[in-house]
Each structure stands twice: as C-alpha cells, then as structure tokens.
Amino acid sequence: MSLVDKLKKNVLYLLIGCLLTAYLVARAIILPITIDEGGTFYNAVPRSVWDIITYVDPSPNNHILNTLLIKFLYPFLVLIR
C-alpha cells in the first residue's frame, strides 16, 4: 500500500469520525432530557461517589458510569451556561 493510499484512508476515517461527532453533538443539543436522565440527576447524582458505586440505594436507573460523569461534569457545565 502506497503512502497516498494510506493518506486517503486516514482522511476518510477522519471525515467519518468528524461527521459522527457532529451528528452526536447536534443530537445532544436538539433532544430534550428524558425522564430517566432527569431521575438520575435528581436522585442519584446528589449522593456521594461511594454510595453511587456501591448501590446503597439500588435503583435500576442508576447507571454507574453515566451517574459519575454527570456528577463530575455538572459543575463545569453550569459555569459555561
């Protein structure tokens, strides 16, 4: 495979990645928060990190990674608004 072919392949992957990222960002901006996300925000995020990880209050809506990301990113996102 020549250098030009590799470059074309990499540009194609970069273009696909940029298009997917733009789609996801637009979708995140346009779509409203669902009831599950709202429930996570009001019920699980205020808890301590240890309580979230160990399921002190077991809830099928408490997805650990999502809850922790919301908990850690929310203070920064509020400052942007």
Secondary structure as GFF3:
##gff-version 3
##sequence-region A 1 81
A	DSSP	alpha_helix	3	30	.	.	.	ID=ss1
A	DSSP	alpha_helix	35	39	.	.	.	ID=ss2
A	DSSP	pi_helix	40	44	.	.	.	ID=ss3
A	DSSP	alpha_helix	49	54	.	.	.	ID=ss4
A	DSSP	alpha_helix	64	80	.	.	.	ID=ss5
###
